[in-house]
Amino acid sequence: MDRVLRDGDIVKLGDLALTAHLTPGHGIGSVTWTMQIVEGGKVYSVVFPDGAGVNPGYRIVKNPSYPGIEGDYRKSIHFLSILKPDIPLGSHTVTFDFDARRARAATEGIQAFVDPEPYRRWVVKAGDEFEAEIDAEMGVPPKSN
C-alpha cells in the first residue's frame, strides 16, 4: 500500500486526475472514482461507481455484517444518486454495456460512451435491491409488480 485514501483525495495518473469518494456498503473500503475528460473542446464527467451492490450473505439490519453497514449503504446510494455523469464506467463491464459501446466507438468516437441514462437506472435499481434485502431480512413479503 502506498497511502491511505480519504474522501476527496485526488490521484493523478499522468494528465488524468481521479477523485476518490468513499462509498462503503458493498465493501467497507469501497471507493467511487470521478474524473473529467476533455474531448473535442467539450468537458465530460466520468464516474466509476462502487458501493451499492449487496454482497451475497451480507446482513444489514439483523446481526449486521459490520457496525454501521445500513447507514453506509444509505449514504453511498444517496451520494451515487446525486452524481450526474456523462459517461458511466463500472468495474463490471456488463453494467454499462462497455463492450458494445467500445465497438460503437470505432465509428461514433466518444459519443458511444456518453449516455447518463444507464447510470440513473443502475442507481435506482441498486436502491431498490438494497431496500428489498432489508425487507427480506425483516420478513416482509416481496412486493408484487
DOKOLBA-296222 format. One line per 4 residues: number of its first residue (from 1); their letters; for each residue y, z, x of C-alpha. Coordinates in pm, 1 decimal, decimal comma. Example, Ala and Ser with C-alpha at 12.3 -4.5 7.8 and 13.67 -1.06 7.14 Angstrom:
2
1 = AS = -450,0:780,0:1230,0; -106,0:714,0:1367,0 .
***
This chain:
145
1 = MDRV = 0,0:0,0:0,0; 340,9:-93,8:136,5; 551,1:105,1:-107,4; 552,2:274,0:-444,7 .
5 = LRDG = 734,9:71,1:-707,5; 971,9:229,4:-950,3; 1102,8:89,1:-1275,0; 1367,7:-171,2:-1196,5 .
9 = DIVK = 1268,7:-225,4:-833,2; 1312,2:-577,8:-704,3; 1055,1:-751,9:-488,5; 1165,9:-1063,1:-302,5 .
13 = LGDL = 932,1:-1347,7:-217,9; 1134,9:-1599,2:-24,0; 1412,7:-1710,7:-258,3; 1246,7:-1553,1:-563,3 .
17 = ALTA = 1339,0:-1206,6:-686,3; 1098,9:-1034,6:-925,0; 1197,4:-719,3:-1112,6; 929,5:-459,7:-1182,8 .
21 = HLTP = 926,2:-295,6:-1524,4; 678,2:-12,1:-1561,5; 481,4:-77,1:-1880,4; 189,4:167,9:-1881,4 .
25 = GHGI = -71,2:169,2:-2153,5; -329,3:-92,6:-2065,8; -334,1:87,4:-1734,1; -133,9:387,6:-1622,8 .
29 = GSVT = 19,9:171,0:-1348,7; 77,0:-149,0:-1547,5; 383,9:-346,7:-1446,5; 561,6:-629,7:-1625,2 .
33 = WTMQ = 747,7:-864,4:-1394,4; 1058,9:-1060,4:-1485,3; 1248,9:-1319,1:-1289,6; 1487,0:-1606,8:-1328,8 .
37 = IVEG = 1440,2:-1956,8:-1201,2; 1684,8:-2244,1:-1190,5; 1568,0:-2596,2:-1259,5; 1798,2:-2891,7:-1313,0 .
41 = GKVY = 2100,3:-2659,9:-1318,7; 1957,2:-2452,6:-1605,0; 1854,9:-2087,3:-1569,6; 1524,9:-1984,5:-1724,9 .
45 = SVVF = 1398,4:-1632,7:-1789,7; 1032,7:-1584,8:-1689,1; 811,7:-1288,8:-1780,5; 466,1:-1185,2:-1659,3 .
49 = PDGA = 383,9:-918,9:-1922,7; 135,9:-634,5:-1885,9; 56,5:-304,9:-2051,6; -4,2:-397,3:-2415,3 .
53 = GVNP = -378,1:-459,1:-2446,5; -601,6:-165,3:-2536,1; -893,1:-143,3:-2294,0; -1240,2:-103,8:-2445,9 .
57 = GYRI = -1331,1:262,2:-2459,5; -973,4:387,3:-2432,5; -885,6:676,3:-2658,6; -528,6:703,5:-2775,3 .
61 = VKNP = -495,9:995,4:-3016,9; -826,7:1185,7:-3022,6; -905,6:1323,2:-2676,7; -667,4:1069,3:-2514,6 .
65 = SYPG = -780,5:878,5:-2207,7; -481,4:1024,4:-2026,6; -196,3:1253,6:-2134,0; 87,1:1055,9:-2291,9 .
69 = IEGD = -108,0:733,8:-2344,5; 12,9:686,0:-2703,2; 377,7:723,7:-2602,0; 326,6:494,5:-2303,8 .
73 = YRKS = 186,5:221,4:-2525,8; 463,7:259,6:-2781,3; 739,0:242,2:-2517,5; 574,7:-50,5:-2340,2 .
77 = IHFL = 518,5:-254,0:-2655,9; 877,0:-183,5:-2763,1; 1008,4:-291,8:-2421,7; 796,6:-607,4:-2430,1 .
81 = SILK = 925,6:-684,6:-2780,3; 1288,8:-687,9:-2667,4; 1231,2:-932,1:-2381,7; 1327,8:-1288,7:-2466,4 .
85 = PDIP = 1160,6:-1505,9:-2205,0; 1198,5:-1880,2:-2196,2; 873,9:-1901,2:-2000,9; 591,4:-1651,3:-2059,3 .
89 = LGSH = 316,2:-1641,3:-1797,4; 28,9:-1397,0:-1813,9; -232,4:-1257,8:-1580,1; -493,4:-1421,9:-1804,3 .
93 = TVTF = -411,4:-1793,0:-1809,9; -555,0:-1839,7:-2158,6; -299,0:-1600,3:-2309,1; -15,8:-1854,2:-2295,5 .
97 = DFDA = -226,1:-2172,8:-2261,4; -136,5:-2214,5:-1894,7; -391,3:-2488,4:-1817,0; -268,6:-2717,2:-2096,2 .
101 = RRAR = 93,5:-2652,2:-2001,1; 21,3:-2728,2:-1636,4; -138,9:-3059,2:-1738,2; 163,8:-3144,6:-1954,8 .
105 = AATE = 398,6:-3056,4:-1667,9; 292,1:-3375,9:-1489,2; 495,3:-3572,3:-1744,1; 723,9:-3310,3:-1902,5 .
109 = GIQA = 822,5:-3107,3:-1598,8; 935,9:-2750,7:-1658,5; 978,5:-2816,4:-2032,0; 599,0:-2796,2:-2065,5 .
113 = FVDP = 630,5:-2423,4:-1991,5; 944,3:-2348,9:-2194,2; 825,9:-2203,0:-2523,4; 902,4:-1842,7:-2621,3 .
117 = EPYR = 701,2:-1854,8:-2946,9; 357,2:-1777,9:-2796,0; 510,0:-1472,0:-2629,6; 658,7:-1343,8:-2955,2 .
121 = RWVV = 323,9:-1390,3:-3132,0; 144,8:-1214,1:-2844,6; 371,2:-907,6:-2866,1; 328,1:-879,7:-3243,7 .
125 = KAGD = -49,6:-915,2:-3207,7; -57,2:-650,9:-2932,5; 135,4:-408,5:-3152,0; -91,5:-476,4:-3449,4 .
129 = EFEA = -404,3:-428,9:-3237,2; -266,2:-103,3:-3096,8; -199,8:34,1:-3445,2; -544,4:-82,9:-3561,4 .
133 = EIDA = -700,5:105,9:-3268,6; -520,6:424,3:-3370,9; -629,3:373,5:-3733,1; -990,0:328,9:-3620,2 .
137 = EMGV = -974,3:648,6:-3415,0; -836,1:834,4:-3715,3; -1098,5:691,4:-3950,3; -855,1:481,7:-4152,0 .
141 = PPKS = -1035,2:183,7:-4310,2; -932,1:-154,8:-4166,2; -662,9:-339,3:-4360,1; -788,6:-638,8:-4555,3 .
145 = N = -597,8:-965,4:-4534,1 .
***
